[in-house]
Amino acid sequence: MTDTEGRVPAISWAQLQAVLLALADTPMKRMMVQHLVEGTRKQATFLSPESTFREILHIGAALLDSGFQPLESDMSTSVASCSSSRSRQ
């Protein structure tokens, strides 16, 4: 039985990613999900649970926003920044 008055049920990062992928209605949004979840997962160490949850809600809101239509060029910039930040570590 689910506790409706207690905590939010636990969910893994992989399960969260699967839920967000289901919300993404374009190939570019689906591509972004992995990067957004990974970034949030890395930042969660430094955030309060409330702030982490807020970030997750923002990702969901962006994915559901029909006006948010990322371009492939947005992704190449994101991937380039991820690559360059990894090489600095």
C-alpha positions as CSV (number, residue, x, y, z in Angstrom):
1,M,0.0,0.0,0.0
2,T,1.3,3.5,-0.9
3,D,1.9,6.0,1.9
4,T,0.0,9.1,0.6
5,E,0.9,11.3,3.5
6,G,4.7,10.5,3.7
7,R,7.5,10.7,1.3
8,V,7.5,10.7,-2.5
9,P,8.3,7.2,-3.7
10,A,12.0,6.5,-4.4
11,I,12.9,6.5,-8.1
12,S,16.3,5.7,-9.7
13,W,18.0,8.1,-12.1
14,A,17.4,5.6,-14.9
15,Q,13.7,5.4,-14.1
16,L,13.5,9.2,-14.0
17,Q,15.2,9.3,-17.4
18,A,12.6,6.8,-18.8
19,V,9.7,8.9,-17.5
20,L,11.2,12.1,-19.0
21,L,11.9,10.3,-22.3
22,A,8.2,9.5,-22.5
23,L,7.4,13.2,-22.1
24,A,9.7,14.2,-24.9
25,D,7.8,14.7,-28.1
26,T,10.6,15.4,-30.6
27,P,13.9,13.6,-31.3
28,M,15.9,16.7,-30.1
29,K,14.0,16.8,-26.8
30,R,14.7,13.0,-26.4
31,M,18.4,13.6,-27.1
32,M,18.5,16.4,-24.5
33,V,16.9,14.3,-21.7
34,Q,20.1,12.2,-21.2
35,H,22.2,15.4,-20.8
36,L,19.7,17.1,-18.5
37,V,19.3,14.1,-16.3
38,E,23.0,13.5,-16.1
39,G,23.7,17.2,-15.3
40,T,21.0,17.1,-12.6
41,R,22.4,13.9,-11.1
42,K,25.9,15.4,-10.9
43,Q,24.6,18.6,-9.2
44,A,22.3,16.7,-6.8
45,T,25.3,16.1,-4.5
46,F,25.5,19.8,-3.9
47,L,21.7,20.6,-3.8
48,S,19.1,20.1,-1.2
49,P,16.4,17.4,-2.0
50,E,14.0,20.3,-2.6
51,S,16.3,22.0,-5.1
52,T,17.0,18.7,-6.9
53,F,13.3,18.0,-7.2
54,R,12.8,21.6,-8.5
55,E,15.4,20.9,-11.2
56,I,13.6,17.7,-12.2
57,L,10.3,19.6,-12.4
58,H,11.9,22.3,-14.6
59,I,13.1,19.6,-17.0
60,G,9.6,18.1,-17.2
61,A,8.1,21.6,-17.7
62,A,10.5,22.3,-20.5
63,L,9.8,19.0,-22.2
64,L,6.1,19.6,-22.1
65,D,6.4,23.2,-23.4
66,S,5.3,23.1,-27.0
67,G,7.1,26.4,-27.6
68,F,10.4,24.8,-26.6
69,Q,11.9,23.4,-29.8
70,P,15.6,22.9,-29.4
71,L,17.7,22.9,-32.5
72,E,20.4,20.4,-33.4
73,S,22.9,23.2,-33.2
74,D,21.9,23.7,-29.5
75,M,22.9,20.1,-28.9
76,S,26.2,20.3,-30.6
77,T,27.1,23.3,-28.4
78,S,26.0,21.3,-25.3
79,V,28.0,18.2,-26.4
80,A,31.0,20.4,-27.1
81,S,30.9,21.9,-23.7
82,C,30.5,18.6,-22.0
83,S,33.5,17.2,-23.9
84,S,35.6,20.2,-23.1
85,S,34.7,20.1,-19.4
86,R,35.5,16.4,-19.2
87,S,38.9,17.0,-20.8
88,R,39.8,19.5,-18.1
89,Q,39.2,17.1,-15.3
